[in-house]
Amino acid sequence: MYPYKSREEVSRKMNTFIFSIKPVYAYRIFTGVKKFELRRFLGLYVDEGDRVILYVTGRVKAVMGEFTAGRVIKGHPEYIWKKLRSLGDTGVSGEDYSYISGSKNAMAIEVVNPLMYRQPIKLVVLRRIFPDFNPPMSMRILDPFDPVVKIVFDKARGLSMSNTG
């Protein structure tokens, strides 16, 4: 009976992020083609186990699903590119790399358990419920107790994971 906990007993708080992503990249994530998502460092780092909700831009304008962050490679874009190439088929192309190539630091987030919601959540619907909701330019951390997370995203996740039989 020690007054401290072992490293295994101390669990890190898992964060919830929302990423804005182009339709082509969202499709690649949900079909399992793209196994890593690249992001410029904007003061926020994603860690293994974090929840990443995907807002799909362009003509879609909807929250389409989510994934769990697996391994996260952080560093200079050239380091990330070399590391990803050494891993084999990551689904990351030169076009993906060009997105981070001009930044000082970036990250490659492994896509684990991608889940496409059964019913996409259109931006116009979100704004009817939460008039102040705006998708991020790139990414934003969300409070896990924020009503938009609890009422909308958690419900969409639950409906998508429930058995249909």
C-alpha positions as CSV (number, residue, x, y, z in Angstrom):
1,M,0.0,0.0,0.0
2,Y,2.2,2.8,-1.3
3,P,0.9,6.3,-1.7
4,Y,2.0,6.5,-5.3
5,K,0.9,4.7,-8.4
6,S,2.9,2.6,-10.8
7,R,3.4,3.9,-14.4
8,E,0.8,1.4,-15.6
9,E,-1.8,2.7,-13.1
10,V,-1.4,6.3,-14.2
11,S,-3.4,6.8,-17.4
12,R,-3.0,9.8,-19.6
13,K,-6.2,11.7,-20.5
14,M,-7.1,10.9,-24.0
15,N,-7.8,14.0,-26.1
16,T,-10.4,14.5,-28.8
17,F,-9.4,16.4,-31.9
18,I,-11.3,17.6,-35.0
19,F,-9.4,17.7,-38.3
20,S,-10.5,19.4,-41.5
21,I,-9.6,17.2,-44.4
22,K,-10.2,17.2,-48.2
23,P,-12.6,14.5,-49.5
24,V,-10.0,12.6,-51.4
25,Y,-7.9,12.1,-48.2
26,A,-10.9,11.2,-46.1
27,Y,-11.9,8.6,-48.6
28,R,-8.4,7.1,-48.5
29,I,-8.5,6.9,-44.7
30,F,-11.9,5.3,-44.6
31,T,-11.0,2.7,-47.2
32,G,-7.8,1.8,-45.4
33,V,-5.5,3.1,-48.2
34,K,-4.0,5.9,-46.2
35,K,-2.5,4.6,-43.0
36,F,-0.9,7.8,-41.8
37,E,-2.3,11.4,-41.7
38,L,0.2,14.2,-42.0
39,R,-0.2,17.5,-40.1
40,R,1.9,20.6,-39.7
41,F,2.8,21.4,-36.1
42,L,0.4,24.2,-35.0
43,G,1.1,24.1,-31.3
44,L,-0.9,20.9,-30.8
45,Y,0.4,17.4,-30.9
46,V,-1.7,14.3,-31.2
47,D,-0.7,11.4,-29.0
48,E,-1.3,7.7,-29.3
49,G,-4.8,6.8,-28.3
50,D,-6.3,10.2,-29.0
51,R,-9.6,10.4,-30.9
52,V,-9.5,12.2,-34.2
53,I,-12.9,13.3,-35.7
54,L,-12.8,14.1,-39.4
55,Y,-14.7,17.1,-40.9
56,V,-14.6,16.7,-44.6
57,T,-14.3,20.0,-46.6
58,G,-15.1,20.9,-50.2
59,R,-18.6,20.0,-51.4
60,V,-19.1,17.5,-48.6
61,K,-19.1,19.9,-45.6
62,A,-19.8,17.2,-43.1
63,V,-18.3,15.2,-40.2
64,M,-17.9,11.8,-41.8
65,G,-16.2,9.7,-39.1
66,E,-13.2,9.3,-36.9
67,F,-10.1,7.2,-36.1
68,T,-7.9,6.5,-33.2
69,A,-4.4,7.8,-33.3
70,G,-1.8,5.0,-33.3
71,R,1.9,5.7,-33.5
72,V,2.8,9.4,-33.9
73,I,6.0,10.4,-35.6
74,K,7.0,14.0,-34.7
75,G,9.8,16.1,-36.2
76,H,11.1,17.9,-39.2
77,P,9.2,17.0,-42.4
78,E,12.3,15.3,-44.0
79,Y,12.7,13.1,-41.0
80,I,9.0,12.1,-41.1
81,W,9.2,11.4,-44.8
82,K,12.2,9.1,-44.4
83,K,10.6,7.3,-41.5
84,L,7.4,6.7,-43.4
85,R,9.2,5.4,-46.4
86,S,11.1,3.0,-44.2
87,L,7.8,1.6,-43.0
88,G,6.7,0.5,-46.4
89,D,3.2,1.0,-47.7
90,T,1.8,3.8,-45.6
91,G,-0.5,5.3,-48.2
92,V,1.3,8.6,-48.0
93,S,2.2,10.1,-51.3
94,G,4.5,12.9,-52.4
95,E,1.4,15.1,-52.6
96,D,0.8,14.5,-48.9
97,Y,4.5,15.3,-48.2
98,S,4.3,18.6,-50.0
99,Y,1.6,19.7,-47.5
100,I,4.1,19.6,-44.6
101,S,7.3,20.2,-46.5
102,G,7.5,24.0,-45.8
103,S,6.9,23.7,-42.0
104,K,9.6,23.5,-39.3
105,N,7.9,20.6,-37.5
106,A,5.1,18.2,-38.4
107,M,3.6,14.9,-37.4
108,A,2.5,11.7,-39.0
109,I,-0.4,10.1,-37.2
110,E,-1.1,6.4,-37.7
111,V,-4.7,5.8,-38.5
112,V,-6.1,3.0,-36.3
113,N,-9.7,1.7,-36.5
114,P,-11.1,4.2,-39.0
115,L,-14.9,4.5,-38.5
116,M,-17.1,6.1,-41.1
117,Y,-20.3,7.3,-39.5
118,R,-23.5,5.6,-40.8
119,Q,-25.0,9.1,-41.1
120,P,-22.7,12.0,-42.0
121,I,-23.3,15.1,-39.9
122,K,-23.7,18.0,-42.3
123,L,-22.4,21.4,-41.3
124,V,-25.8,23.0,-41.8
125,V,-27.3,20.5,-39.3
126,L,-24.6,21.1,-36.8
127,R,-25.1,24.8,-37.0
128,R,-28.9,24.4,-36.4
129,I,-28.1,22.8,-33.1
130,F,-24.9,24.7,-32.3
131,P,-25.0,28.0,-34.2
132,D,-21.5,28.9,-33.1
133,F,-19.9,25.7,-34.4
134,N,-17.1,26.3,-37.0
135,P,-14.9,23.6,-38.3
136,P,-11.2,24.4,-37.9
137,M,-8.9,25.5,-40.7
138,S,-6.6,22.5,-39.9
139,M,-7.2,21.0,-36.5
140,R,-8.5,21.8,-33.1
141,I,-8.7,20.1,-29.7
142,L,-12.2,19.6,-28.4
143,D,-13.3,19.4,-24.8
144,P,-14.6,15.8,-24.4
145,F,-17.6,17.2,-22.4
146,D,-18.5,19.9,-25.0
147,P,-22.1,19.4,-26.0
148,V,-21.2,19.0,-29.6
149,V,-19.0,16.0,-28.7
150,K,-21.4,14.4,-26.2
151,I,-24.7,15.0,-28.1
152,V,-23.6,14.7,-31.7
153,F,-20.2,13.0,-32.2
154,D,-20.6,10.4,-29.5
155,K,-24.1,9.5,-30.7
156,A,-22.9,9.2,-34.3
157,R,-20.1,6.9,-33.1
158,G,-22.4,4.7,-31.1
159,L,-24.9,4.3,-33.9
160,S,-22.1,3.4,-36.3
161,M,-20.6,0.8,-34.0
162,S,-23.9,-0.8,-33.0
163,N,-25.0,-4.1,-34.6
164,T,-27.4,-3.9,-37.4
165,G,-28.6,-7.5,-37.1
